[in-house]
């Protein structure tokens, strides 16, 4: 009996140590992930002079919301929010439709050079956006339907090429044709999902008289809910954070959050006092408030969709 009790105690001790180490590791990882958000919140609620006060670590001596008021005004928050949401939602929906359509062709149909063409799609994953930003700008500034036809608009001085710079269409059109931001990854996700679906679904649709297009829209796409959620959320977040394309293509739309955050330090000089100008460290509180405001919509989106997003990641099989 003593031997059995001793073995149980040893087993319990090992289990206790493993569980303790596991929770310590998870707590350390959680702290690393939450530290930037906690730091932003702490700095945003301080008065500017407390930003360089060594006696203030986490909790401010006196709380203030003036940093948020200044950041809201300087960032043109509501205009930036409108541009970011319209671009993110629009491109997300177009990416879902176009990339799913292309991926279905790669997953279910055999045609000459299909493997080679899919390799080219995968190759786009390693090509940075900076390498194609100038050709993309030229396409949108002198839009000719991607070389298919010459489009012009009448002006006082004569015909002029249509420019899509400064309109949402400079973002929407590439997404409509599966050429948008990270489109190669989205095609890969949908292709892997469609390849894992049973062939019996298509066979049943064909027996009911459906063609390839009707089968895709009425059978395959409705069953790809997990992949759709994954691709939409990825597309939304990446367009929300995209700086290079936004800075080059937004034009008269002024800014979205990616541009607003990048220029926040310079823009704040118009609203801060002379002491702040002489000591740039005092601008930190307003910068952190602006960064916090920029990520709040994404945090709300995550909290609302985290259950669906987690299920989608598990079913799609992203590592």
DRENVEX-364578 format. One record per residue (C-alpha): x, y, z. Coordinates in steps of 0.1 Angstrom, whole numbers, plus 5000, padded with zeros to 4 digits. Layout:
+------+------+------+
!   xx !   yy !   zz !
+------+------+------+
!    X !    Y !    Z !
...
+------+------+------+
% end
This chain:
+------+------+------+
!   xx !   yy !   zz !
+------+------+------+
! 5000 ! 5000 ! 5000 !
! 5028 ! 5024 ! 5009 !
! 5044 ! 5017 ! 4975 !
! 5012 ! 5024 ! 4957 !
! 5007 ! 5056 ! 4976 !
! 5042 ! 5066 ! 4969 !
! 5038 ! 5061 ! 4932 !
! 5006 ! 5082 ! 4932 !
! 5024 ! 5110 ! 4950 !
! 5052 ! 5109 ! 4925 !
! 5027 ! 5109 ! 4896 !
! 5008 ! 5138 ! 4912 !
! 5040 ! 5158 ! 4918 !
! 5051 ! 5153 ! 4881 !
! 5016 ! 5163 ! 4869 !
! 5017 ! 5194 ! 4892 !
! 5051 ! 5204 ! 4879 !
! 5041 ! 5200 ! 4843 !
! 5009 ! 5220 ! 4847 !
! 5028 ! 5247 ! 4867 !
! 5054 ! 5251 ! 4840 !
! 5028 ! 5251 ! 4813 !
! 5009 ! 5280 ! 4829 !
! 5041 ! 5299 ! 4836 !
! 5050 ! 5296 ! 4799 !
! 5015 ! 5307 ! 4788 !
! 5016 ! 5336 ! 4812 !
! 5050 ! 5347 ! 4799 !
! 5038 ! 5345 ! 4763 !
! 5006 ! 5364 ! 4772 !
! 5026 ! 5391 ! 4788 !
! 5048 ! 5395 ! 4758 !
! 5017 ! 5398 ! 4736 !
! 4998 ! 5421 ! 4759 !
! 5027 ! 5443 ! 4769 !
! 5025 ! 5467 ! 4738 !
! 4988 ! 5472 ! 4743 !
! 4992 ! 5478 ! 4781 !
! 5021 ! 5502 ! 4774 !
! 5000 ! 5522 ! 4749 !
! 4971 ! 5524 ! 4773 !
! 4993 ! 5536 ! 4801 !
! 5011 ! 5562 ! 4780 !
! 4978 ! 5574 ! 4764 !
! 4962 ! 5582 ! 4798 !
! 4991 ! 5602 ! 4811 !
! 4998 ! 5639 ! 4809 !
! 5026 ! 5647 ! 4784 !
! 5050 ! 5658 ! 4812 !
! 5047 ! 5623 ! 4828 !
! 5060 ! 5606 ! 4797 !
! 5096 ! 5612 ! 4808 !
! 5089 ! 5611 ! 4846 !
! 5109 ! 5581 ! 4860 !
! 5086 ! 5579 ! 4890 !
! 5057 ! 5569 ! 4867 !
! 5059 ! 5532 ! 4857 !
! 5024 ! 5519 ! 4848 !
! 4998 ! 5539 ! 4866 !
! 4997 ! 5576 ! 4858 !
! 4996 ! 5601 ! 4886 !
! 4967 ! 5618 ! 4870 !
! 4945 ! 5605 ! 4842 !
! 4937 ! 5626 ! 4811 !
! 4918 ! 5621 ! 4778 !
! 4934 ! 5651 ! 4761 !
! 4958 ! 5628 ! 4743 !
! 4929 ! 5611 ! 4726 !
! 4912 ! 5644 ! 4717 !
! 4944 ! 5656 ! 4700 !
! 4950 ! 5623 ! 4682 !
! 4914 ! 5623 ! 4670 !
! 4917 ! 5657 ! 4655 !
! 4951 ! 5653 ! 4640 !
! 4944 ! 5619 ! 4624 !
! 4911 ! 5630 ! 4609 !
! 4898 ! 5599 ! 4627 !
! 4864 ! 5595 ! 4611 !
! 4876 ! 5601 ! 4576 !
! 4904 ! 5576 ! 4582 !
! 4880 ! 5551 ! 4597 !
! 4856 ! 5554 ! 4567 !
! 4884 ! 5549 ! 4542 !
! 4899 ! 5520 ! 4561 !
! 4866 ! 5502 ! 4565 !
! 4854 ! 5507 ! 4529 !
! 4887 ! 5495 ! 4515 !
! 4890 ! 5466 ! 4539 !
! 4855 ! 5453 ! 4535 !
! 4853 ! 5459 ! 4498 !
! 4886 ! 5443 ! 4491 !
! 4878 ! 5414 ! 4515 !
! 4846 ! 5406 ! 4497 !
! 4862 ! 5408 ! 4462 !
! 4892 ! 5387 ! 4473 !
! 4868 ! 5360 ! 4486 !
! 4849 ! 5358 ! 4454 !
! 4878 ! 5360 ! 4429 !
! 4903 ! 5339 ! 4448 !
! 4877 ! 5312 ! 4455 !
! 4868 ! 5311 ! 4418 !
! 4905 ! 5308 ! 4407 !
! 4913 ! 5283 ! 4435 !
! 4883 ! 5261 ! 4425 !
! 4897 ! 5258 ! 4390 !
! 4931 ! 5248 ! 4403 !
! 4917 ! 5223 ! 4427 !
! 4891 ! 5205 ! 4406 !
! 4901 ! 5208 ! 4369 !
! 4930 ! 5195 ! 4350 !
! 4944 ! 5216 ! 4322 !
! 4977 ! 5221 ! 4305 !
! 5004 ! 5238 ! 4326 !
! 4981 ! 5239 ! 4356 !
! 5009 ! 5229 ! 4380 !
! 5033 ! 5255 ! 4365 !
! 5006 ! 5282 ! 4367 !
! 4999 ! 5274 ! 4403 !
! 5036 ! 5275 ! 4410 !
! 5036 ! 5311 ! 4397 !
! 5007 ! 5319 ! 4421 !
! 5027 ! 5305 ! 4450 !
! 5057 ! 5326 ! 4438 !
! 5037 ! 5358 ! 4444 !
! 5039 ! 5350 ! 4481 !
! 5076 ! 5359 ! 4482 !
! 5074 ! 5389 ! 4460 !
! 5072 ! 5421 ! 4481 !
! 5047 ! 5448 ! 4472 !
! 5074 ! 5473 ! 4467 !
! 5087 ! 5456 ! 4436 !
! 5054 ! 5460 ! 4417 !
! 5041 ! 5493 ! 4433 !
! 5053 ! 5515 ! 4404 !
! 5037 ! 5494 ! 4376 !
! 5006 ! 5492 ! 4397 !
! 5005 ! 5530 ! 4400 !
! 5010 ! 5534 ! 4363 !
! 4981 ! 5510 ! 4356 !
! 4958 ! 5530 ! 4378 !
! 4970 ! 5564 ! 4368 !
! 4966 ! 5557 ! 4330 !
! 4939 ! 5530 ! 4332 !
! 4933 ! 5510 ! 4300 !
! 4915 ! 5480 ! 4314 !
! 4949 ! 5462 ! 4319 !
! 4959 ! 5467 ! 4283 !
! 4927 ! 5454 ! 4267 !
! 4913 ! 5488 ! 4256 !
! 4921 ! 5525 ! 4256 !
! 4898 ! 5544 ! 4280 !
! 4898 ! 5582 ! 4279 !
! 4877 ! 5610 ! 4294 !
! 4868 ! 5643 ! 4277 !
! 4884 ! 5674 ! 4291 !
! 4888 ! 5710 ! 4279 !
! 4922 ! 5703 ! 4265 !
! 4911 ! 5671 ! 4247 !
! 4909 ! 5634 ! 4257 !
! 4928 ! 5623 ! 4287 !
! 4934 ! 5588 ! 4301 !
! 4911 ! 5578 ! 4330 !
! 4929 ! 5579 ! 4363 !
! 4917 ! 5557 ! 4392 !
! 4941 ! 5573 ! 4417 !
! 4922 ! 5587 ! 4446 !
! 4893 ! 5563 ! 4442 !
! 4884 ! 5531 ! 4459 !
! 4885 ! 5513 ! 4425 !
! 4923 ! 5514 ! 4426 !
! 4920 ! 5489 ! 4454 !
! 4889 ! 5471 ! 4443 !
! 4899 ! 5462 ! 4407 !
! 4930 ! 5441 ! 4416 !
! 4910 ! 5423 ! 4442 !
! 4882 ! 5416 ! 4417 !
! 4907 ! 5398 ! 4394 !
! 4925 ! 5379 ! 4422 !
! 4956 ! 5402 ! 4418 !
! 4951 ! 5421 ! 4451 !
! 4972 ! 5422 ! 4483 !
! 4983 ! 5386 ! 4493 !
! 4960 ! 5371 ! 4467 !
! 4984 ! 5342 ! 4462 !
! 4980 ! 5331 ! 4498 !
! 4942 ! 5334 ! 4495 !
! 4941 ! 5312 ! 4464 !
! 4963 ! 5287 ! 4482 !
! 4939 ! 5286 ! 4512 !
! 4909 ! 5280 ! 4490 !
! 4926 ! 5255 ! 4468 !
! 4936 ! 5234 ! 4498 !
! 4901 ! 5236 ! 4512 !
! 4884 ! 5226 ! 4479 !
! 4908 ! 5197 ! 4474 !
! 4897 ! 5183 ! 4507 !
! 4860 ! 5184 ! 4499 !
! 4845 ! 5151 ! 4487 !
! 4840 ! 5145 ! 4450 !
! 4805 ! 5131 ! 4457 !
! 4792 ! 5167 ! 4461 !
! 4801 ! 5176 ! 4426 !
! 4789 ! 5143 ! 4412 !
! 4755 ! 5148 ! 4428 !
! 4753 ! 5184 ! 4414 !
! 4762 ! 5172 ! 4379 !
! 4735 ! 5145 ! 4381 !
! 4710 ! 5172 ! 4390 !
! 4719 ! 5191 ! 4358 !
! 4743 ! 5217 ! 4373 !
! 4772 ! 5229 ! 4352 !
! 4806 ! 5239 ! 4366 !
! 4796 ! 5275 ! 4374 !
! 4763 ! 5265 ! 4390 !
! 4781 ! 5238 ! 4410 !
! 4806 ! 5263 ! 4422 !
! 4782 ! 5290 ! 4433 !
! 4754 ! 5267 ! 4447 !
! 4773 ! 5238 ! 4461 !
! 4810 ! 5244 ! 4467 !
! 4811 ! 5280 ! 4477 !
! 4784 ! 5277 ! 4504 !
! 4803 ! 5248 ! 4519 !
! 4835 ! 5268 ! 4521 !
! 4823 ! 5290 ! 4550 !
! 4855 ! 5283 ! 4571 !
! 4878 ! 5293 ! 4543 !
! 4857 ! 5324 ! 4534 !
! 4859 ! 5337 ! 4570 !
! 4896 ! 5331 ! 4571 !
! 4903 ! 5349 ! 4538 !
! 4880 ! 5378 ! 4545 !
! 4896 ! 5385 ! 4579 !
! 4931 ! 5382 ! 4566 !
! 4923 ! 5405 ! 4537 !
! 4906 ! 5431 ! 4559 !
! 4935 ! 5433 ! 4584 !
! 4962 ! 5434 ! 4557 !
! 4944 ! 5462 ! 4538 !
! 4939 ! 5480 ! 4571 !
! 4976 ! 5480 ! 4578 !
! 4989 ! 5485 ! 4542 !
! 5009 ! 5517 ! 4539 !
! 5027 ! 5516 ! 4506 !
! 4996 ! 5510 ! 4484 !
! 4975 ! 5534 ! 4505 !
! 5001 ! 5562 ! 4503 !
! 5004 ! 5559 ! 4466 !
! 4969 ! 5552 ! 4455 !
! 4946 ! 5570 ! 4479 !
! 4954 ! 5605 ! 4464 !
! 4925 ! 5629 ! 4472 !
! 4910 ! 5605 ! 4497 !
! 4937 ! 5619 ! 4520 !
! 4944 ! 5590 ! 4544 !
! 4935 ! 5558 ! 4562 !
! 4949 ! 5546 ! 4595 !
! 4981 ! 5533 ! 4580 !
! 4990 ! 5567 ! 4566 !
! 4977 ! 5586 ! 4597 !
! 4999 ! 5566 ! 4621 !
! 5030 ! 5570 ! 4599 !
! 5026 ! 5608 ! 4598 !
! 5013 ! 5613 ! 4633 !
! 5045 ! 5626 ! 4649 !
! 5049 ! 5653 ! 4623 !
! 5012 ! 5662 ! 4622 !
! 5011 ! 5666 ! 4660 !
! 5035 ! 5696 ! 4659 !
! 5005 ! 5718 ! 4648 !
! 4986 ! 5711 ! 4681 !
! 5013 ! 5708 ! 4707 !
! 5028 ! 5737 ! 4727 !
! 5063 ! 5751 ! 4723 !
! 5077 ! 5729 ! 4751 !
! 5067 ! 5698 ! 4733 !
! 5084 ! 5710 ! 4701 !
! 5116 ! 5715 ! 4720 !
! 5113 ! 5680 ! 4737 !
! 5100 ! 5654 ! 4712 !
! 5097 ! 5628 ! 4740 !
! 5066 ! 5646 ! 4752 !
! 5048 ! 5638 ! 4720 !
! 5049 ! 5601 ! 4729 !
! 5016 ! 5602 ! 4749 !
! 4997 ! 5615 ! 4719 !
! 5014 ! 5591 ! 4695 !
! 5004 ! 5561 ! 4717 !
! 4968 ! 5574 ! 4719 !
! 4966 ! 5576 ! 4681 !
! 4981 ! 5540 ! 4678 !
! 4955 ! 5528 ! 4703 !
! 4927 ! 5544 ! 4684 !
! 4939 ! 5528 ! 4652 !
! 4938 ! 5493 ! 4666 !
! 4905 ! 5495 ! 4686 !
! 4883 ! 5486 ! 4655 !
! 4905 ! 5456 ! 4648 !
! 4903 ! 5445 ! 4685 !
! 4865 ! 5448 ! 4683 !
! 4864 ! 5428 ! 4651 !
! 4885 ! 5401 ! 4667 !
! 4863 ! 5399 ! 4698 !
! 4832 ! 5396 ! 4676 !
! 4846 ! 5370 ! 4653 !
! 4872 ! 5351 ! 4674 !
! 4851 ! 5319 ! 4677 !
! 4845 ! 5317 ! 4639 !
! 4881 ! 5327 ! 4631 !
! 4895 ! 5299 ! 4654 !
! 4871 ! 5273 ! 4639 !
! 4881 ! 5285 ! 4604 !
! 4918 ! 5282 ! 4611 !
! 4913 ! 5246 ! 4624 !
! 4893 ! 5235 ! 4594 !
! 4914 ! 5252 ! 4568 !
! 4946 ! 5237 ! 4583 !
! 4968 ! 5268 ! 4583 !
! 5000 ! 5262 ! 4602 !
+------+------+------+
% end
